[in-house]
Amino acid sequence: MLKVAVCDDNAIHLSDAEKRINELLAEKHVSFRSWSFTSAEALLGKITDEDWQPDIAVLDIEMDGEDGISLAGKLNEKVPHCRIIFLTSFIEYAPEVYIAEHIWFVVKSRVDEFFKAAVDKALLSLEHGETAVQGIMVRENGKKILIPLEKIIYIGRVARKAHICCVDGDYYDPRRPADLISEKISDFFIRCHQGYWVNHKMIEELDHEEFVLRGGIRIPIGRTFRDEARGRFLKEYKIDK
């Protein structure tokens, strides 16, 4: 069942937004349930307290307390698969919304023109299994966890499992590391050893035959991958050979 969050501190606008998305999803015969929230704090509280994860979130921007853009950033982190639609009265927020990953920015005065397209795009994204935030979907202990690329330091192979080393802890997946790295995100990783793929954004130094990563982690560069790994590093950091 699709879970939908609608957040707006204006009761009339909140009711209208929830009615609109409910009608659109019902027309498409989608199995869903929507929840309404009058503040960012209330929405985040449900996520934190109940381990609740919405698939789509329709957010107002200018609200009492925490604003919708800040809320969207936290949703990107806490629920990275959630598709976010901004629905606001203020066109001047258009440049700022790109701070957070989102599907569409809809101005309330033109909701009849663009809201359906925004919902359609969110549903299509969910259908294709894409992630709102670029990352790797890990299967751990019967759960699927999406790890944003910006948190991954390296991926290694340990006892026939993939070990995903992140800035906030370690994850393990029964698949091979190569199976986790899709073509879409392959440019973010440098394979430097038979059992290691490093996130090039986490490399702090090339020290002879090792990459030094964030936190002082050292990963060996194998002979087989030496030329390609060093070449990728020099290219990414625009260093003359």
Secondary structure by P-SEA (a helix, b strand, c coil): cbbbbbbbccaaaaaaaaaaaaaaaaaacccbbbbbbccaaaaaaaaaaccccccbbbbbcccccccaaaaaaaaaaccccbbbbbbbcccccccccccccccbbbbcccccccaaaaaaaaaaaaaacccccbbbbbbcccbbbbbccccccbbbbcccbbbbbcccbbbbbccccccccccccccccccccccccccccccccccccccccccbbbbbbcccaaaaaaaaaaaaacccc
